[in-house]
Amino acid sequence: MIKKTLCKLDKHDMEENMDTIMKLVAKPHYLCGKCARVATKKKYLCKPVKIKSSEKKEE
């Protein structure tokens, strides 16, 4: 598992952990307010912001 947030990963970290990273970003629920990376859980980002659904509800 990755010990850093996605925001702090460098090129070497990304190359070594690509399979894990792909799982962490596959269905994002959070966006980093600093660098705009996305992740499934807020613990993987340094400044997580919940992504609001853009789907309109039928009335």
MMTF fields as JSON, N, C-alpha, C and O atoms, coordinates in Angstrom:
{
  "mmtfVersion": "1.0.0",
  "mmtfProducer": "UNKNOWN",
  "numBonds": 235,
  "numAtoms": 236,
  "numGroups": 59,
  "numChains": 1,
  "numModels": 1,
  "chainsPerModel": [1],
  "groupsPerChain": [59],
  "chainIdList": ["A"],
  "bondAtomList": [4, 2, 8, 6, 12, 10, 16, 14, 20, 18, 24, 22, 28, 26, 32, 30, 36, 34, 40, 38, 44, 42, 48, 46, 52, 50, 56, 54, 60, 58, 64, 62, 68, 66, 72, 70, 76, 74, 80, 78, 84, 82, 88, 86, 92, 90, 96, 94, 100, 98, 104, 102, 108, 106, 112, 110, 116, 114, 120, 118, 124, 122, 128, 126, 132, 130, 136, 134, 140, 138, 144, 142, 148, 146, 152, 150, 156, 154, 160, 158, 164, 162, 168, 166, 172, 170, 176, 174, 180, 178, 184, 182, 188, 186, 192, 190, 196, 194, 200, 198, 204, 202, 208, 206, 212, 210, 216, 214, 220, 218, 224, 222, 228, 226, 232, 230],
  "bondOrderList": [1, 1, 1, 1, 1, 1, 1, 1, 1, 1, 1, 1, 1, 1, 1, 1, 1, 1, 1, 1, 1, 1, 1, 1, 1, 1, 1, 1, 1, 1, 1, 1, 1, 1, 1, 1, 1, 1, 1, 1, 1, 1, 1, 1, 1, 1, 1, 1, 1, 1, 1, 1, 1, 1, 1, 1, 1, 1],
  "groupList": [{"groupName": "MET", "atomNameList": ["N", "CA", "C", "O"], "elementList": ["N", "C", "C", "O"], "formalChargeList": [0, 0, 0, 0], "bondAtomList": [1, 0, 2, 1, 3, 2], "bondOrderList": [1, 1, 2], "singleLetterCode": "M", "chemCompType": "L-PEPTIDE LINKING"}, {"groupName": "ILE", "atomNameList": ["N", "CA", "C", "O"], "elementList": ["N", "C", "C", "O"], "formalChargeList": [0, 0, 0, 0], "bondAtomList": [1, 0, 2, 1, 3, 2], "bondOrderList": [1, 1, 2], "singleLetterCode": "I", "chemCompType": "L-PEPTIDE LINKING"}, {"groupName": "LYS", "atomNameList": ["N", "CA", "C", "O"], "elementList": ["N", "C", "C", "O"], "formalChargeList": [0, 0, 0, 0], "bondAtomList": [1, 0, 2, 1, 3, 2], "bondOrderList": [1, 1, 2], "singleLetterCode": "K", "chemCompType": "L-PEPTIDE LINKING"}, {"groupName": "THR", "atomNameList": ["N", "CA", "C", "O"], "elementList": ["N", "C", "C", "O"], "formalChargeList": [0, 0, 0, 0], "bondAtomList": [1, 0, 2, 1, 3, 2], "bondOrderList": [1, 1, 2], "singleLetterCode": "T", "chemCompType": "L-PEPTIDE LINKING"}, {"groupName": "LEU", "atomNameList": ["N", "CA", "C", "O"], "elementList": ["N", "C", "C", "O"], "formalChargeList": [0, 0, 0, 0], "bondAtomList": [1, 0, 2, 1, 3, 2], "bondOrderList": [1, 1, 2], "singleLetterCode": "L", "chemCompType": "L-PEPTIDE LINKING"}, {"groupName": "CYS", "atomNameList": ["N", "CA", "C", "O"], "elementList": ["N", "C", "C", "O"], "formalChargeList": [0, 0, 0, 0], "bondAtomList": [1, 0, 2, 1, 3, 2], "bondOrderList": [1, 1, 2], "singleLetterCode": "C", "chemCompType": "L-PEPTIDE LINKING"}, {"groupName": "ASP", "atomNameList": ["N", "CA", "C", "O"], "elementList": ["N", "C", "C", "O"], "formalChargeList": [0, 0, 0, 0], "bondAtomList": [1, 0, 2, 1, 3, 2], "bondOrderList": [1, 1, 2], "singleLetterCode": "D", "chemCompType": "L-PEPTIDE LINKING"}, {"groupName": "HIS", "atomNameList": ["N", "CA", "C", "O"], "elementList": ["N", "C", "C", "O"], "formalChargeList": [0, 0, 0, 0], "bondAtomList": [1, 0, 2, 1, 3, 2], "bondOrderList": [1, 1, 2], "singleLetterCode": "H", "chemCompType": "L-PEPTIDE LINKING"}, {"groupName": "GLU", "atomNameList": ["N", "CA", "C", "O"], "elementList": ["N", "C", "C", "O"], "formalChargeList": [0, 0, 0, 0], "bondAtomList": [1, 0, 2, 1, 3, 2], "bondOrderList": [1, 1, 2], "singleLetterCode": "E", "chemCompType": "L-PEPTIDE LINKING"}, {"groupName": "ASN", "atomNameList": ["N", "CA", "C", "O"], "elementList": ["N", "C", "C", "O"], "formalChargeList": [0, 0, 0, 0], "bondAtomList": [1, 0, 2, 1, 3, 2], "bondOrderList": [1, 1, 2], "singleLetterCode": "N", "chemCompType": "L-PEPTIDE LINKING"}, {"groupName": "VAL", "atomNameList": ["N", "CA", "C", "O"], "elementList": ["N", "C", "C", "O"], "formalChargeList": [0, 0, 0, 0], "bondAtomList": [1, 0, 2, 1, 3, 2], "bondOrderList": [1, 1, 2], "singleLetterCode": "V", "chemCompType": "L-PEPTIDE LINKING"}, {"groupName": "ALA", "atomNameList": ["N", "CA", "C", "O"], "elementList": ["N", "C", "C", "O"], "formalChargeList": [0, 0, 0, 0], "bondAtomList": [1, 0, 2, 1, 3, 2], "bondOrderList": [1, 1, 2], "singleLetterCode": "A", "chemCompType": "L-PEPTIDE LINKING"}, {"groupName": "PRO", "atomNameList": ["N", "CA", "C", "O"], "elementList": ["N", "C", "C", "O"], "formalChargeList": [0, 0, 0, 0], "bondAtomList": [1, 0, 2, 1, 3, 2], "bondOrderList": [1, 1, 2], "singleLetterCode": "P", "chemCompType": "L-PEPTIDE LINKING"}, {"groupName": "TYR", "atomNameList": ["N", "CA", "C", "O"], "elementList": ["N", "C", "C", "O"], "formalChargeList": [0, 0, 0, 0], "bondAtomList": [1, 0, 2, 1, 3, 2], "bondOrderList": [1, 1, 2], "singleLetterCode": "Y", "chemCompType": "L-PEPTIDE LINKING"}, {"groupName": "GLY", "atomNameList": ["N", "CA", "C", "O"], "elementList": ["N", "C", "C", "O"], "formalChargeList": [0, 0, 0, 0], "bondAtomList": [1, 0, 2, 1, 3, 2], "bondOrderList": [1, 1, 2], "singleLetterCode": "G", "chemCompType": "PEPTIDE LINKING"}, {"groupName": "ARG", "atomNameList": ["N", "CA", "C", "O"], "elementList": ["N", "C", "C", "O"], "formalChargeList": [0, 0, 0, 0], "bondAtomList": [1, 0, 2, 1, 3, 2], "bondOrderList": [1, 1, 2], "singleLetterCode": "R", "chemCompType": "L-PEPTIDE LINKING"}, {"groupName": "SER", "atomNameList": ["N", "CA", "C", "O"], "elementList": ["N", "C", "C", "O"], "formalChargeList": [0, 0, 0, 0], "bondAtomList": [1, 0, 2, 1, 3, 2], "bondOrderList": [1, 1, 2], "singleLetterCode": "S", "chemCompType": "L-PEPTIDE LINKING"}],
  "groupTypeList": [0, 1, 2, 2, 3, 4, 5, 2, 4, 6, 2, 7, 6, 0, 8, 8, 9, 0, 6, 3, 1, 0, 2, 4, 10, 11, 2, 12, 7, 13, 4, 5, 14, 2, 5, 11, 15, 10, 11, 3, 2, 2, 2, 13, 4, 5, 2, 12, 10, 2, 1, 2, 16, 16, 8, 2, 2, 8, 8],
  "groupIdList": [1, 2, 3, 4, 5, 6, 7, 8, 9, 10, 11, 12, 13, 14, 15, 16, 17, 18, 19, 20, 21, 22, 23, 24, 25, 26, 27, 28, 29, 30, 31, 32, 33, 34, 35, 36, 37, 38, 39, 40, 41, 42, 43, 44, 45, 46, 47, 48, 49, 50, 51, 52, 53, 54, 55, 56, 57, 58, 59],
  "secStructList": [7, 7, 1, 1, 7, 4, 4, 4, 7, 7, 2, 2, 2, 2, 2, 2, 6, 2, 2, 2, 2, 2, 2, 2, 2, 1, 1, 7, 7, 3, 3, 3, 6, 6, 6, 7, 7, 3, 3, 1, 1, 4, 4, 4, 1, 1, 1, 3, 3, 3, 7, 7, 7, 7, 7, 7, 7, 7, 7],
  "xCoordList": [0.84, 0.0, 0.879, 2.013, 0.355, 1.074, 1.051, 0.008, 2.211, 2.317, 2.122, 2.01, 2.077, 1.898, 0.505, -0.156, 0.078, -1.146, -0.817, 0.346, -1.821, -1.599, -0.96, -0.196, -1.269, -0.749, 0.769, 1.414, 1.329, 2.762, 3.595, 4.817, 2.962, 3.694, 4.536, 4.091, 5.75, 6.576, 6.517, 5.852, 7.2, 7.145, 7.569, 6.952, 8.604, 9.095, 8.038, 7.797, 7.408, 6.345, 5.201, 4.661, 4.831, 3.715, 4.047, 3.203, 5.25, 5.653, 5.623, 5.201, 6.064, 6.118, 4.743, 4.557, 3.781, 2.479, 1.305, 0.186, 1.53, 0.486, -0.79, -1.886, -0.679, -1.878, -2.709, -3.934, -2.052, -2.742, -3.386, -4.535, -2.66, -3.18, -4.429, -5.4, -4.403, -5.566, -6.814, -7.906, -6.669, -7.803, -8.282, -9.479, -7.342, -7.683, -8.381, -9.036, -8.249, -8.846, -9.962, -10.537, -10.271, -11.223, -12.616, -13.208, -13.135, -14.47, -14.331, -14.666, -13.845, -13.533, -14.761, -15.807, -14.592, -15.622, -15.067, -15.815, -13.74, -13.078, -12.104, -11.509, -11.953, -11.049, -10.132, -10.596, -8.842, -7.932, -8.128, -8.049, -8.381, -8.582, -7.299, -7.344, -6.16, -4.867, -4.355, -3.94, -4.377, -3.749, -4.721, -4.316, -5.984, -7.047, -6.918, -7.534, -6.144, -6.137, -7.439, -8.091, -7.821, -9.052, -8.756, -7.729, -9.674, -9.51, -10.849, -11.823, -10.874, -12.085, -12.346, -13.502, -11.294, -11.431, -10.616, -9.567, -11.107, -10.442, -9.059, -8.232, -8.793, -7.492, -6.338, -5.174, -6.649, -5.609, -5.211, -4.331, -5.85, -5.575, -5.204, -5.585, -4.456, -4.032, -5.098, -5.182, -5.899, -6.968, -8.261, -8.738, -8.832, -9.995, -11.269, -11.587, -11.984, -13.286, -14.227, -13.907, -15.385, -16.368, -16.856, -17.21, -16.873, -17.392, -18.907, -19.419, -19.608, -21.064, -21.527, -20.934, -22.571, -23.13, -23.675, -24.331, -23.398, -23.898, -25.186, -25.743, -25.659, -26.886, -28.089, -28.176, -29.011, -30.244, -31.253, -31.386, -31.958, -33.019, -34.26, -34.571, -34.964, -36.21, -37.267, -37.395, -38.021, -39.073, -40.425, -41.434],
  "yCoordList": [-1.192, 0.0, 1.247, 1.224, 2.294, 3.559, 4.243, 4.31, 4.754, 5.376, 6.883, 7.514, 7.476, 8.913, 9.175, 8.264, 10.428, 10.788, 10.821, 10.96, 10.695, 10.757, 12.087, 12.153, 13.123, 14.459, 14.54, 15.351, 13.72, 13.772, 12.78, 12.745, 11.979, 10.982, 11.643, 12.582, 11.144, 11.612, 10.577, 9.55, 10.848, 9.978, 8.551, 7.596, 8.4, 7.076, 6.319, 5.138, 6.993, 6.371, 5.909, 4.819, 6.738, 6.402, 5.19, 4.316, 5.136, 4.005, 2.695, 1.667, 2.722, 1.521, 1.056, -0.126, 1.97, 1.665, 1.874, 2.106, 1.797, 2.116, 1.289, 1.842, -0.003, -0.836, -0.367, -0.284, -0.068, 0.411, 1.766, 1.992, 2.655, 3.988, 3.898, 4.622, 3.021, 2.85, 2.488, 2.964, 1.658, 1.273, 2.451, 2.603, 3.283, 4.401, 5.543, 6.37, 5.597, 6.701, 6.254, 7.084, 4.96, 4.408, 5.036, 5.382, 5.183, 5.77, 6.857, 6.637, 8.008, 9.052, 9.651, 9.859, 9.918, 10.594, 11.887, 12.705, 12.066, 13.237, 13.841, 13.14, 15.163, 15.935, 16.716, 17.261, 16.781, 17.567, 19.039, 19.43, 19.841, 21.27, 22.008, 23.177, 21.355, 21.984, 21.634, 22.526, 20.358, 19.935, 19.286, 18.919, 19.137, 18.608, 17.117, 16.644, 16.378, 14.921, 14.388, 15.069, 13.176, 12.572, 11.228, 10.608, 10.775, 9.491, 8.978, 9.723, 7.688, 7.064, 7.439, 7.53, 7.655, 7.999, 9.247, 9.476, 10.056, 11.315, 11.137, 12.046, 10.004, 9.794, 9.732, 9.811, 9.593, 9.507, 10.869, 10.945, 11.952, 13.304, 14.232, 13.988, 15.305, 16.214, 17.264, 17.681, 17.695, 18.681, 18.183, 18.786, 17.082, 16.475, 17.314, 17.914, 17.33, 17.987, 16.975, 16.392, 16.758, 15.795, 16.249, 17.413, 15.327, 15.613, 15.458, 14.401, 16.503, 16.459, 15.861, 16.111, 15.085, 14.466, 15.546, 16.486, 15.402, 16.374, 15.911, 16.604, 14.734, 14.197, 14.949, 15.183, 15.321, 15.983, 14.924, 13.902, 15.173, 14.278, 14.554, 15.704, 13.491, 13.667, 14.248, 13.854, 15.193, 15.845, 15.367, 15.803],
  "zCoordList": [0.0, 0.0, 0.0, 0.477, -0.524, -0.61, 0.751, 1.4, 1.185, 2.508, 2.471, 3.522, 1.269, 1.108, 0.528, 0.031, 0.603, -0.113, -1.605, -1.985, -2.431, -3.879, -4.272, -5.235, -3.538, -3.815, -3.669, -4.334, -2.821, -2.525, -3.331, -3.184, -4.174, -4.944, -6.034, -6.694, -6.211, -7.32, -8.445, -8.316, -9.523, -10.701, -10.368, -10.84, -9.568, -9.179, -8.375, -8.625, -7.412, -6.603, -7.495, -7.304, -8.469, -9.35, -10.219, -10.415, -10.728, -11.561, -10.778, -11.309, -9.528, -8.688, -8.217, -7.926, -8.141, -7.54, -8.481, -8.023, -9.77, -10.75, -10.562, -10.65, -10.31, -10.131, -8.936, -9.022, -7.845, -6.644, -6.905, -6.527, -7.542, -7.841, -8.717, -8.496, -9.694, -10.583, -9.78, -10.092, -8.757, -7.911, -7.061, -6.821, -6.608, -5.728, -6.451, -5.816, -7.77, -8.521, -9.472, -10.176, -9.501, -10.467, -10.366, -11.388, -9.179, -8.967, -7.898, -6.734, -8.293, -7.3, -6.62, -7.236, -5.331, -4.538, -3.945, -3.41, -4.046, -3.483, -4.482, -5.301, -4.395, -5.227, -4.294, -3.292, -4.601, -3.775, -4.118, -5.283, -3.108, -3.303, -3.632, -4.014, -3.495, -3.775, -5.171, -5.912, -5.541, -6.803, -7.788, -8.891, -7.418, -8.276, -8.592, -9.546, -7.825, -7.993, -7.409, -6.617, -7.796, -7.302, -6.657, -6.935, -5.78, -5.106, -4.604, -4.503, -4.29, -3.777, -2.32, -1.906, -1.541, -0.116, 0.189, -0.413, 1.13, 1.436, 2.056, 1.974, 2.666, 3.304, 2.297, 2.689, 1.017, -0.004, -0.568, -1.425, -0.097, -0.595, 0.545, 1.69, 0.245, 1.319, 1.666, 2.821, 0.711, 0.943, 0.288, -0.673, 0.805, 0.144, 0.225, 1.252, -0.901, -1.004, -1.635, -2.671, -1.02, -1.527, -2.898, -3.084, -3.85, -5.18, -5.126, -4.758, -5.492, -5.503, -6.821, -7.87, -6.76, -7.957, -8.878, -8.43, -10.164, -11.136, -11.791, -12.642, -11.393, -11.971, -11.398, -10.192, -12.286, -11.826, -11.44, -12.112, -10.363, -9.931, -10.758, -11.071, -11.109, -11.86, -10.947, -9.788, -11.485, -10.687, -11.106, -10.55]
}
